[in-house]
C-alpha cells in the first residue's frame, strides 16, 4: 500500500470498497452466465487497476485475481481497525465518512449491474440462439463500463485525500501551554486561547481579556489586592520591586504589602497605604510612634537625632515617651514629645531631677547656673533643706536647692556677703584651679567684708590696681614701705559686679608668672604661704591672717564642694 502521512488507512478503505463492488459484479455475472470468458474479468481488473493508480494507491500485484467479497470485507475491517487505533477521533470520523460513501457507491454499482444483467438475460431469452452470445457480450460490456464509471466516482479524489490529510495534521497540532506567535505570548488550552490569571509550571501569568496576549511590566488589581507581573510576565512573589523612588514588596501569594509590616533579616519594614516602603519616615499607631531609617529598617534599640533633639526607640520599635531609659550607668528621660531631656529639669514624685548636656541624669553631682550651685543625690533627686555633706555645717541647701552659707555667729550683713562670694569662689576653682578657701579669705580681708570704699564704689574685692576694660578708680590706700605703714593714692580696677572682680582676680594670678606656683594647690595653708611669698601683699602677717580666716569660718569646706564639681 502507498502511504502519504497517516492517510494509508483512508486509501485502504477506499480500495477495499471498490473491490467489494467488483466482487459483487463478478458474482452476478457468473450466476447468470452472461460472461464466462476470463478476458472480461481481466478487463474489469485492468480497469480497476487503472483507477487505483490514478488515485496514487497501489493495491498490489495487478496479475493477482481480485479477492472475493468476503476477503474484501475482511481486509476492509482490518484496515479500519488499524486506522481507528492510529488516528484521532476527528480522523476516524473522516475515514468513516469516506468508507460509507465508497460502500454506498459500490452497492449502487452492484445493483445497477444486477439489473442490467437481468434485463440482458431476458432479452437474450426472447432472441435467437445465434444472438445470445452477442447480447451477453453487450450486457457484459455494459456492466463493465457502468462498473468502471461508478468505481471512478467511488474512489476519493486527490483533493479529498488532501482535505483529510489537513484535518489529521490539525488534529496532531492542537495547541496547549505557552505559545509564541508573532513576538507575542499566548496561553492555549485544548487549542483555545485563554485570558486572565493563569498558572503554568508553578508560575502565574496574566493574559489580556481582549487580545489574549501575555501582560508584562503590568500591575493588576483584584479584590482590592495589587499584583505585579514582571518583564518576563511572571507574577512577583516574595519579591521587592523598586520604581518611582520607592520600594514595594509582594508577598508569597503575589499580593502587594499595603498598610502592613514585613519582617526579614532580623529587621522590620513597613509599607504604607500606597504600598511604598517607609523610608526616613515616622509611623504612628497603637498610641506609639515608630521610625524607619534610610534603608527602610525600623529603628529598634536605637537613638535618633533630628530638629536639635534626640529620640530613643525601644526593643519593640516604639518611641520612648514620658519614659526613662538606663544605659552605660546613666539614666535618660524622654518627654511627652519623645524628645530627650537635655540641660533640663524634670519634676515628679515630689522631687526634681536634672539632665545634662549629654542627656544623662545628674547623680551625686553638682550643677551651677544663675549664679547658684545645686546638688543631686544618689537617686538623682535635687537636695533641698539639708546640710551639705562636709565641714561644720555652715553650708546647706535651701528650700529651692540653692547652696547657701550660714553662720549664726555672723551678722546678717556678713552672712549676706559670704553668700555673694560663695558661687564665684567655688567656680574659679572649676574654671582656673584657684583654691576657693584662698579666694574667699582674700575677699574678706581685702574688702573688709565688702564694706571698704573700693568695694562699695568699684566692686573691687581684692584691691587689684590698674584698670579693667578701661575702667578704674583712684583711691587712698595704706602700704608698707621699709617696714613703715604709709597712705598713698593709687589707681584701682573698677568692676560692674562681684563676679567680674572674682574672675579678674583669678586671671590676674594666671597672667603673672610669679603666682604660677599657686595654680592647682589644694591645701589651704600652703596656698596662704605661697601667695605671701609671691609678693601679693606687703603685710608681713598676711599669710597668717589668711589661714586664721580660712579655719574660723570653715572655708575649707568650700574646697570640698569645688573638688566634686
LINJOTA-V291720 format. One line per field, one symbol per residue. burial: I if it has 9 or more other ideal C-beta (glycine too) atoms within 8 Angstrom, else O. A space follows every 10 residues. Layout:
# LINJOTA-V291720
burial: ???
This chain:
# LINJOTA-V291720
burial: OOOIOIIIII IIIIIIIIII IIIIIIIIIO OIOIIOOOOI IOIIIIIIIO IIIOIIIOIO OOOOOIOOIO OIIOIIOOII OIIIOOIOOI IIOIIOOIIO IIIOIIIIII OIIIOIIIII IOIIOOIOOO IIOOIIIIII OIIIOIIIOI IOOIIIOOOI IOOIIOIIII IOOOOOOIIO OOOIIIIIOO OOOIOOIIOI OOOIIIIIOO OIIIIIOOOI OOOOOIIIII OOIIIIIOOO IOOOOIIIII IOOIIIIIOO OIOOOOOIII IIOOIIIIIO OOIOOOOIII IIIOOIIIII OOOIOOOOII IIIIOOIIII IOOOIOOOOI IIIIIOOIII IIOOOIOOOO IIIIIIOOII IIIOOIIIOO OIIIIIIOOI IIIIOOOIOO IOOIIIIIOO IIIIIOIOOO OOOIIOIIIO IIIIIIIIIO OIOIIIIIII IIIIIIIOOI OIOIIOOIII IIIIOOIIOO IIIOIOIOII OOOOOOOOOI OIIIIOOIII IIIIIIIIII OOOOIOOIIO IOOIOOIIII IIOIOOOOOO OIIOIIIOII IOIIIIIIII IIOOI
